[in-house]
């Protein structure tokens, strides 16, 4: 029985194939380009490992992950947080690309039953994620330009028109125009995803909340409330050591944008949804801080959304999008 791990960098792919029966390790290195990925795929198709793990590395892992999943190989994308903890627990002292690949292969062998094979999202969902990421970048630039405009106005002297200010105002108009186009594209993509109508039926959930949940929550978690909440980082972590107990805190392991949009939905819900408002007030009455109560509302909204999707899939005669 073999397991494989791939360490991904911009220029190369280091593959480690581990055989548990013989403890034999085979290492390979491929360039991270179309030819190298194709050669790696051919090798893995021959070896057929029981589980294959690679770690997220910015955008450099994306083409390989897509190719491996499309070929039907049992590839899982490891959480860097968990891999770092595994490295520490394993007592690994060296950190080279090939050592990292072997570590990922060992990680695959230990956690094979807990690792969920990566599922390719529908094309509209993949495009939606790109659009939302671009929107975040545009929004950040718009905030920066607004700050620059404010500073430029204060620097103006009487009787002199600032050329810089004119350029900044022109750039602001261009960004605002592009943001409108992005919103229109997001709406178009949402219409192509039937699950969006299910999410939009929830009070407090608007266009951007529904879009972010569908884009940043892996499709294999749609309709699975507990696993979706854990992925989004909306569950508490508690540190225990002997008789001492540290205060629990939010895990924050998932996409930050997903949590931000759910918090926005929570703010809307506690103002316009009587049920959520009552839930929020009960938490405050139980001496929860406002932020803690809001997190709990966001958590509940996500679980309700996943519950709606689960009911939708069962109505369609399946357990999830990928079942």
N, C-alpha and C positions, 0 to 999 in steps of 0.2 A: 504494500500500500504506500503510495507516494503522495507528497504534499509539495507545493511550490510557493515561493515567495519572490516578488519582483520589487526591486528598489528602482524608483524612477527618478531621473534627473533630466535636465533640459537636453543633454547631448547623448545620454546612454541609458540602457536598460540592463540591470544586473539581475539575472535569474538564478535562483538556487532551487534545485530539486532534491528533496530529502526522502529517502526510503527508510521507513521505520523498521522494517524487518532486518535490514543489514546495517542500518545507521550510515549508509553510504550517502555522500553528498556530491552532487554534480553541479558545477558552477558554469554559467555561460554569460557572455556579454554581447549585447547587440546595440547598434546605433539607434537612437530614438528618432527614426525617420520612417518613411513608408516601407522601404526595403527591410529595415531592421525589424519593424513590427510584424511584417509578413513572415519573416524567417522565424521569429519567436513563436508566432501563432502556429506555424507548421510543426515545430518541435513539440509544443504543448498538445497539439491535436494527436500526435503520435504517443506521447507519454500518458495522456489522460489522467492527470492528478486528481485525487479525491476532492481536494479543495485547494484553491489558488487564491493568494492574498496579495494585494498591493496597497500601498499607503498613499493617501491623497497628497499631491505635491503641486499646489497651485493649479495651473491649467495643463501641466506637462503630462499628466497621467490620462487625460480625457480621451485622446484618440485610441490609445491602447485599451482602455477600459471598454470603450464602445465596441472595438473589434472582438475582444474576448467574449463579451456578453452576447454579441450577435452570432458568434460561432457556437454558442451553447455550452461554453466551458463554465464550470462552477466557480466563477471569480467573485470575490467579496472585497469591498473597499473598506479597509481597516480604519478605525478611528485613531488618529495620531495620539490622542490622550491615553487610550488604552494600550497602544503599542509601547509608548514611553514607560508606562507602569510595568508592562511585561518585561521590557529590557532591564529595568531596575531590579525586578524580582528574580530575573534569570542571572543576575550578577555579571552581565556582559560588560567587559572593560573597554574593548575596542569598538570604534564606530567608523567603519569604512563602508563603502557602498556594497561590497560583497558580503560583509558581515551583517549588514542590515537586511540584505536579501535572505540570508540564512535564518536570521531572527524571525522574519515574516513567515518563512516556511515552517519553523517550529511553532510559531503562533497559530498557524493554520492547523497543525496537528493537534494542538492542545484544545483549541476552541472551535473545532470543526462543527460541532453540533449547535453552537450559538451563532455561527456566522451565516448570514442570509445572503445567498447569491444575488449579485447585482442584476436588476431588471431594467431593461431599456425603457425609458419613458416614451409615451406617445410623442410624435413629432411636434404637435402643437404645444405640449408641455415643455419640451426642450427649448423651443423658440420663445415661449413665454418667460422662461427663466433668464434667457439672454436679454430680453426686452426689459425685464424688471431690474436686472443688474445695471443695464445702461441707464435706466431712469434714475437709479440711486446716484450714479456718477454725475448725471446732469444736475440733479437736485443739489448735490454737494458743490458743484461749480457755480450754480446760481446763488447759493448762500455766500460763496466767496466773492462773487462779483458784486453782490449787494453791499458787502462790507467795504469793498474797494471803492464803490460809488460814494458811500458815506464819507470815507476818508478823503476822497478827491474833492468833494464839495466843501469840506472844512478847509482844504488847502487853497481854495480859489482866492485870488486877490481881486479887489474891486477893479472893474474895467477890463479884466482879462478872462477870456474864455479858455477853459482847459480842454485841450485836444484829447488828453487821456480820458477825461470824463465823458466826452462824446463817444469815444471808442467803447468804453465800458457800457454805456447805455445801449449802444448798438448790439454789443455782445449779449446783453441781458435780453433784449428783444428776440435775438436769434435762439437763445436757450429756451425761452418761454414758448416760442413757436414750435421748436423741436419737442418739447415736453407734451404739447397738445397732440402732435403726431404720434408720440409714443403711447399716450393714453388711448388714442383711437386704435392703434395696433394691438394693444393689450385687450381691448374690448372685442376686437375681431377674433383674436386667438381664444379668448374665453368662450365665445359662442361655439367654437369647434370642440369644446370639452364638455360633455354632458354633465359631468360632476359639478361644474360651476353653478348650475341652476340649483342644485341641492344645497350648496354652501350659501348662496345668496338668499335663500329662504330664511336663514337664521337672523334674528334681530341683532343689530350691531355689526353685522358683517356686510361690508360694501365691496366695491370693485377691487380695491388694492389688497384687502385682507384675503378675499377668496383667491385672487391671483397668486398671492405670495404663498398661501397654504398649498395650493396645487403645484406651484413651481418648485418650492424648496423642501417639500416633504416627499421622500421617495415613494413612488406609486405602490410599492409592495407594503407600505404602511397605511395606505388609504383604507379607512374603515376599521382600523385597529387602534382604539383609543389609548390603551396603556402604552403601547410601543411608540405611538406617535408623540405622546406627551414626553416620554423619555428622550426621544430623538430631538425634540424641540428644546430640551433643556429646561422644562418647566416643572421638574420634580426636585425635591429637596435632597441635599447630601448631608449626612451627619457623620461626624468624626467621633469615634468612641475609643477610649484608651483606659483600661482598668476602670476605676471609679469616676474618672473625669469624663465629662461630656462637653464637647465644644458645641456651640450653637450651630444648628443646621443652616445651610445656605443653598441658594438656587444653583443647580449644577452648571447651567449656561454652556452646555456642550454642543448644542445645535446651532443652526444659522441665526446670527444676531438679528438679521432683517425679519425673519419669521417671528421672533419674540416681540420685536418692536411693533409689528403690525397687529399682533394679538393683543398687546397692551392697549393700542389705540381702539381696538374693538371693545376691550373691557371698559375703557372710559365711556364710550358711547352707550354700552349696555347698562351700566349702573345709572345712567341718566334717563334712558328711554325704555328699558325693559324692567317692569315691576318685579319680576321673579329674580333677576340678577341684582336689582337694587336691594331687595330684601336680603338676599344672600350676602351681599357686601356689608350691609348694616349689621347683620348677625355676627360677622367676623369682627367688625369693629367693636361690637358690644362684648365680644370675648377677648378683648384687649389685644387684638391684632393691630399692627401698624397699618397705615393706609396703603403703603407700598406692598406689604405682605398680602393684604386683602385684595388688592388689584391683581397681583400675580395669581392668586387663587381663582379669581374671576376669569382671567385669561386662560388658565388651565382648564377650567370648566367649559369655557367656550370651545376650546379645541376638542375636548372629549365629546361634547355635544355634536360638533361638526363631524367627527369620525363616526359617531353613532348614527347620524343621518346617512352617511355614506354606506355604513354597514347594512342599514335597512334597505337602502337603494339597491345594493348589490344582491341582497337576498331576494328582493322582488324580481330581480333579473335572473335569478337562479344560479348565482355564484357567490363565493365568499369574499372576493376582492377583485380589484381591477385585473390582477395577474393570475387569478386562480382559474 
